[in-house]
Amino acid sequence: MTAQAHDSEQTIKLDLYGLTQAEAQDVIKAHAKHVQLRIQARAELRATVDRAYVNDLPLVSEATQKQAVRTADARVRLVEDEGAATYKTLAELRGTRESGARSWVNRLRRDNLLFTVEVKGKTLIPNVQLSADGQLNELVSEQLVQPVLAAGMEPWSLWSWLTSPTGLLSGEIPADAIVTDRKRVIRAVERQVADLAFPVGA
């Protein structure tokens, strides 16, 4: 008496000659258990190999890592070189409570007249859009911040654009040039807004 047992790789014949029905059933059950253990062992081996392989893979590409470092360096430069207020220091400049400064910022931010950035869970208000006494620099706010924010530029990029030399102004800095050559800067803003609306390759 013979029986066929199946696993995923091959068909195996079991020789059950001379066995009672009960003994034959025990042999078939034992073989089935053996097949199941083999399948389980293969699955565990595959999972172990996959984990080892993935652990050796750079899940973030080297180019992405370098870009992240450059971005972090640029943000550190902005905070250290350009300066920014917190709600507390802004309140001190304005001679108000911190809650009043927070409400003032929130209202202007809703209208795209002012932008903030987040650093380690703390809100910073870049000084480029403020006067020395903590009031809104309306020229920078209305002519530069509002149109570019409304066009979709994110705050860190906007801060960098406001305070860095740009080819749109032959190397001048937008936040400085708006004081001396407003019409030219407004044209540059219009071009920047157009670039945001229709990026290269769109």
C-alpha positions as CSV (number, residue, x, y, z in Angstrom):
1,M,0.0,0.0,0.0
2,T,1.4,3.4,-1.0
3,A,0.2,7.0,-0.6
4,Q,1.3,10.2,-2.3
5,A,2.2,13.2,-0.2
6,H,2.5,16.7,-1.8
7,D,4.8,19.6,-1.0
8,S,5.7,22.7,-3.0
9,E,8.7,21.1,-4.6
10,Q,8.0,17.5,-5.5
11,T,5.6,14.6,-5.1
12,I,6.8,12.1,-2.5
13,K,5.5,8.5,-2.3
14,L,5.2,7.0,1.1
15,D,5.5,3.2,1.4
16,L,2.7,2.1,3.8
17,Y,2.9,-1.6,2.9
18,G,2.3,-3.8,5.9
19,L,1.0,-1.0,8.1
20,T,-2.4,-1.0,9.7
21,Q,-4.8,1.8,8.8
22,A,-4.0,3.6,12.1
23,E,-0.3,3.3,11.6
24,A,-0.6,4.5,8.0
25,Q,-2.6,7.5,9.1
26,D,0.1,8.3,11.7
27,V,2.8,8.1,9.0
28,I,0.8,10.4,6.7
29,K,0.2,12.9,9.5
30,A,3.9,12.9,10.5
31,H,4.9,13.5,6.9
32,A,2.4,16.3,6.5
33,K,3.9,17.9,9.7
34,H,7.4,17.5,8.3
35,V,6.3,19.2,5.0
36,Q,4.7,22.1,7.0
37,L,7.9,22.6,9.0
38,R,10.0,22.8,5.8
39,I,7.7,25.4,4.4
40,Q,7.9,27.4,7.6
41,A,11.6,27.1,7.7
42,R,12.0,28.4,4.2
43,A,9.7,31.3,5.0
44,E,11.8,32.2,8.0
45,L,15.0,31.9,6.1
46,R,13.6,34.2,3.4
47,A,12.5,36.8,5.9
48,T,16.0,36.7,7.6
49,V,17.8,37.2,4.3
50,D,15.4,40.0,3.4
51,R,16.0,41.8,6.7
52,A,19.8,41.4,6.4
53,Y,19.7,42.8,2.8
54,V,17.4,45.7,3.7
55,N,19.6,46.6,6.7
56,D,22.5,47.0,4.3
57,L,20.6,49.2,1.9
58,P,20.8,53.0,2.1
59,L,17.1,53.7,2.6
60,V,17.8,57.4,1.9
61,S,20.0,58.1,-1.1
62,E,23.3,59.8,-0.7
63,A,22.1,62.7,-2.8
64,T,19.0,63.1,-0.6
65,Q,21.2,63.1,2.5
66,K,23.5,65.8,1.0
67,Q,20.5,67.9,0.1
68,A,19.2,67.6,3.6
69,V,22.5,68.8,5.0
70,R,22.6,71.7,2.6
71,T,19.0,72.7,3.6
72,A,19.8,72.5,7.3
73,D,22.9,74.6,6.8
74,A,21.0,77.2,4.9
75,R,18.3,77.4,7.6
76,V,21.0,77.8,10.3
77,R,22.5,80.6,8.4
78,L,19.1,82.4,8.1
79,V,18.4,82.1,11.8
80,E,21.9,83.2,12.9
81,D,22.7,85.8,10.2
82,E,19.3,87.3,9.5
83,G,17.7,86.9,13.0
84,A,14.2,86.2,14.1
85,A,11.8,87.0,16.9
86,T,9.9,84.6,19.1
87,Y,6.4,85.5,20.5
88,K,8.1,86.5,23.7
89,T,10.8,88.8,22.2
90,L,8.3,90.3,19.8
91,A,6.0,91.1,22.7
92,E,8.8,92.8,24.4
93,L,9.6,94.9,21.3
94,R,6.0,95.8,20.9
95,G,5.4,96.5,24.6
96,T,2.5,94.0,24.7
97,R,1.7,90.7,26.3
98,E,2.9,87.5,24.6
99,S,-0.7,86.5,23.9
100,G,-1.2,89.8,22.1
101,A,1.9,89.3,20.0
102,R,0.7,85.8,19.1
103,S,-2.8,87.1,18.0
104,W,-1.2,89.9,16.0
105,V,1.1,87.4,14.2
106,N,-1.8,85.0,13.5
107,R,-4.0,87.7,12.0
108,L,-1.3,88.9,9.7
109,R,-0.3,85.4,8.7
110,R,-3.9,84.5,7.7
111,D,-3.7,87.4,5.3
112,N,-0.3,86.4,3.9
113,L,1.2,89.6,5.2
114,L,3.6,87.9,7.4
115,F,5.2,84.4,7.6
116,T,6.7,82.3,10.3
117,V,9.0,79.3,10.4
118,E,9.2,76.4,12.9
119,V,12.4,75.4,14.6
120,K,12.4,72.6,17.2
121,G,8.7,73.2,17.9
122,K,9.2,77.0,18.4
123,T,7.6,79.6,16.1
124,L,10.1,82.2,14.8
125,I,9.1,85.5,13.0
126,P,11.9,86.5,10.6
127,N,13.2,90.0,11.3
128,V,13.3,90.9,7.6
129,Q,9.5,91.7,7.7
130,L,9.6,93.6,11.0
131,S,10.7,97.1,11.9
132,A,13.1,97.8,14.8
133,D,10.2,98.3,17.2
134,G,8.5,95.1,16.3
135,Q,5.9,96.6,13.9
136,L,5.2,95.2,10.4
137,N,7.6,96.5,7.7
138,E,4.7,97.3,5.4
139,L,6.9,97.8,2.3
140,V,8.4,94.3,2.6
141,S,5.2,92.8,3.7
142,E,2.8,94.2,1.0
143,Q,5.2,94.3,-2.0
144,L,7.3,91.2,-1.4
145,V,5.8,88.8,1.2
146,Q,2.1,88.9,0.3
147,P,2.3,88.2,-3.4
148,V,5.0,85.5,-3.2
149,L,3.3,83.7,-0.3
150,A,0.0,83.8,-2.1
151,A,1.7,82.3,-5.1
152,G,2.7,79.3,-3.0
153,M,6.3,79.8,-2.0
154,E,7.0,78.1,1.3
155,P,8.2,80.2,4.3
156,W,11.8,79.0,4.5
157,S,12.3,79.5,0.7
158,L,10.7,82.9,1.0
159,W,13.0,84.0,3.8
160,S,16.0,82.9,1.8
161,W,14.8,84.7,-1.3
162,L,14.1,87.9,0.5
163,T,17.5,88.1,2.0
164,S,19.8,86.7,-0.7
165,P,21.2,88.1,-3.9
166,T,18.9,87.2,-6.9
167,G,19.5,87.1,-10.6
168,L,16.1,88.8,-11.1
169,L,17.7,91.9,-9.6
170,S,21.2,91.5,-11.0
171,G,22.5,90.2,-7.7
172,E,20.7,92.7,-5.4
173,I,18.8,91.5,-2.3
174,P,15.0,92.0,-2.7
175,A,14.4,93.2,0.9
176,D,17.1,95.9,0.4
177,A,16.3,96.8,-3.2
178,I,12.6,97.4,-2.4
179,V,13.6,100.6,-0.6
180,T,15.7,102.1,-3.4
181,D,14.2,100.7,-6.6
182,R,10.6,99.7,-5.9
183,K,9.4,99.5,-9.5
184,R,12.2,97.2,-10.5
185,V,11.7,95.0,-7.5
186,I,7.9,94.7,-8.2
187,R,8.8,93.5,-11.7
188,A,11.1,90.9,-10.2
189,V,8.3,89.8,-7.9
190,E,6.0,89.4,-10.8
191,R,8.5,87.2,-12.6
192,Q,9.0,85.2,-9.4
193,V,5.3,84.7,-9.0
194,A,5.1,83.6,-12.7
195,D,7.9,81.1,-12.1
196,L,6.0,79.7,-9.2
197,A,2.8,79.4,-11.2
198,F,4.6,77.8,-14.2
199,P,7.8,76.1,-13.0
200,V,10.4,75.0,-15.4
201,G,9.4,71.8,-17.1
202,A,5.7,72.3,-16.4
